[in-house]
Amino acid sequence: MARARRLPEAAGPRQGQTGTGPSLRLLILGDSSAAGVGAAHQDQALAGRLRDRLSEHFSLQWRLLARSGATTTTALRLLDTLPPARFDAVVIALGVNDTKNGLSLPRWQANYGALIDRLENRFGARTICLSGVPPLQHFPALPNPLRDVLGRRAARLDAVLRQMAHTRPNLHHVPLDFDLDPKFMAPDGFHPGPPGYDEWARRLAPYLTT
């Protein structure tokens, strides 16, 4: 993993308003993948691809709150930097860094539960998409045996998210189970490229339009 090529976060705005129709206020919260590492511009990254899909149906107000290296712990602090706001829907994209850091399952569940509670109670979130922890065992940048070790950890964290999504009707676990063919990956072999971000947005969008 130390050999992985370091790429910048995607350039471009991190909030905006577009589209026509019913109002939808969207927050995307996460780590380097949410920040668009692997894409040159936010238009090609997760936020931009979701924006374009959702603005076909809604008057969309969107905001991206993401930082490379973010964990569930630092995401809680990121939320504290937001001014008072209301969001109808939230996408959470976290887990890779908690996997790499060896966070315990109880702490992962507690941190993630705290994020959900804060999003609901402070920001009024009605729909929350728990984007799955990626299958790290398939990441080209990771050498073995590290790849397999992290893959098993990621699967355990993802299973917690799947279970959490069954506890409340407004939570949706959206697994990242599409083929990690090289065409979907960035040159660093660790982040999505534009085709990967587009596929990710395609899978998330149906949960945000109902």
C-alpha positions in Angstrom: 0.0 0.0 0.0 2.9 2.3 0.6 3.7 2.0 -3.1 0.3 3.3 -4.1 0.3 6.4 -6.3 -1.1 9.4 -4.3 -3.8 11.3 -6.2 -5.4 14.6 -5.3 -9.0 15.2 -4.4 -11.2 16.2 -7.3 -11.3 19.8 -8.2 -14.5 21.8 -8.4 -17.4 23.1 -6.2 -18.6 21.1 -3.2 -22.1 22.5 -3.1 -24.7 23.8 -5.4 -28.2 23.9 -6.6 -29.6 22.6 -9.9 -32.6 20.9 -11.5 -36.4 21.4 -11.3 -39.1 19.6 -9.5 -39.7 18.7 -5.8 -37.0 19.9 -3.4 -34.3 17.5 -2.4 -31.5 18.5 0.0 -28.6 16.1 -0.2 -25.4 15.7 1.9 -22.5 13.4 0.8 -20.3 12.6 3.8 -17.1 10.6 3.6 -13.5 9.9 2.9 -11.2 10.2 -0.2 -13.6 8.3 -2.4 -16.4 10.7 -1.5 -14.0 13.6 -2.1 -13.4 12.3 -5.7 -9.8 11.1 -5.5 -9.3 9.3 -8.9 -11.3 11.9 -10.8 -10.0 15.2 -12.1 -13.2 17.2 -11.4 -16.2 16.7 -9.1 -18.3 16.5 -12.3 -16.7 13.1 -12.8 -16.8 12.0 -9.2 -19.5 10.7 -7.0 -21.0 14.0 -6.1 -21.2 15.2 -9.7 -22.6 11.9 -11.0 -25.3 11.9 -8.3 -26.0 15.6 -8.9 -26.6 14.9 -12.6 -28.9 11.9 -12.0 -31.0 13.5 -9.2 -31.4 16.9 -10.9 -33.4 15.2 -13.6 -36.2 14.6 -11.0 -35.6 17.2 -8.3 -34.7 20.8 -7.5 -31.5 19.6 -5.9 -29.5 21.4 -3.2 -26.3 19.3 -2.6 -23.3 19.5 -0.4 -20.1 17.4 -0.2 -18.4 17.1 3.1 -15.4 14.8 2.6 -11.8 14.6 3.3 -9.0 12.1 2.4 -8.2 9.9 5.4 -11.5 10.4 7.1 -12.7 7.8 9.5 -16.0 7.5 11.4 -14.3 9.4 14.3 -13.1 12.3 12.1 -16.4 12.4 10.2 -18.2 13.2 13.5 -15.9 16.1 13.9 -16.5 17.2 10.3 -20.2 17.3 10.9 -19.5 19.7 13.8 -18.0 22.1 11.3 -21.3 22.4 9.4 -23.5 25.4 10.0 -27.2 24.7 10.9 -28.8 23.0 8.0 -31.5 20.5 7.0 -30.9 17.5 4.7 -33.6 15.2 3.3 -31.1 12.6 2.3 -27.5 11.6 3.2 -25.0 9.3 1.5 -22.2 8.1 3.9 -19.1 6.7 2.3 -16.7 5.6 5.0 -14.9 2.5 6.1 -11.7 2.0 4.2 -9.6 4.0 6.7 -11.3 2.4 9.7 -10.5 -1.0 8.0 -6.8 0.0 7.5 -6.6 1.3 11.1 -7.9 -2.0 12.6 -11.0 -0.4 14.3 -12.8 -2.9 16.4 -16.3 -3.9 15.4 -17.9 -2.5 18.6 -16.3 0.9 18.1 -17.2 0.9 14.4 -20.8 0.2 15.3 -20.8 2.8 18.0 -19.2 5.5 15.8 -21.5 4.8 12.9 -24.6 4.8 15.1 -23.5 8.2 16.5 -23.2 9.5 12.9 -26.7 8.3 12.1 -28.1 9.8 15.3 -26.4 13.1 14.6 -27.6 13.3 11.0 -31.2 12.5 12.1 -31.4 14.7 15.2 -29.3 17.7 14.2 -29.8 17.8 10.5 -33.2 16.2 10.1 -32.1 13.5 7.7 -34.9 11.3 6.6 -33.1 8.9 4.2 -29.6 7.7 4.9 -27.6 5.5 2.5 -24.9 3.5 4.1 -22.5 2.9 1.2 -20.9 -0.4 1.6 -17.3 -0.9 2.6 -15.4 -1.7 -0.6 -14.0 -5.3 -1.1 -10.4 -4.4 -0.4 -9.3 -7.9 -1.3 -9.8 -6.9 -5.0 -7.9 -3.6 -4.9 -4.9 -3.9 -7.3 -2.7 -1.6 -5.2 -2.7 -3.8 -2.2 -0.1 -6.6 -2.0 -0.8 -10.0 -0.5 -1.2 -11.1 2.2 -2.3 -7.5 3.2 -5.0 -7.6 0.6 -6.6 -10.7 2.1 -6.3 -9.4 5.6 -7.9 -6.1 4.8 -10.5 -7.8 2.7 -11.7 -9.9 5.6 -11.8 -6.8 7.9 -13.7 -4.8 5.4 -16.3 -7.6 5.0 -16.8 -7.7 8.8 -17.4 -3.9 8.9 -19.7 -4.1 5.9 -21.8 -6.9 7.6 -22.3 -4.5 10.6 -23.7 -1.9 8.2 -26.0 -4.4 6.6 -27.4 -5.4 10.0 -27.8 -1.7 11.0 -29.8 -1.0 7.9 -32.4 -3.6 9.0 -33.0 -1.7 12.3 -34.6 1.4 10.8 -36.7 1.8 7.8 -34.9 5.0 6.7 -31.5 3.3 6.4 -30.4 1.6 3.2 -27.2 -0.4 2.9 -25.9 -0.1 -0.7 -23.2 -2.7 -1.3 -20.2 -1.9 -3.5 -20.3 -5.3 -5.1 -19.8 -4.4 -8.8 -16.9 -5.7 -10.7 -13.7 -3.9 -9.9 -12.4 -4.3 -13.4 -9.3 -2.0 -14.0 -11.5 0.2 -16.2 -13.5 1.2 -13.1 -10.4 2.1 -11.1 -8.1 5.1 -10.9 -4.4 4.9 -11.8 -3.5 4.4 -8.1 -5.4 1.0 -8.1 -7.1 2.1 -4.9 -9.8 4.6 -5.8 -12.6 4.5 -8.4 -12.0 6.2 -11.7 -14.8 8.2 -13.5 -16.5 5.0 -14.7 -16.5 3.6 -11.2 -18.0 6.7 -9.7 -20.7 6.7 -12.4 -21.6 3.1 -11.5 -21.6 3.9 -7.8 -23.9 6.8 -8.3 -26.2 4.7 -10.5 -26.6 2.2 -7.6 -27.2 4.9 -5.0 -29.7 7.1 -6.9 -32.8 4.9 -6.6 -32.6 5.0 -2.8 -32.6 8.8 -3.0 -35.5 9.3 -5.3 -38.2 7.5 -3.3 
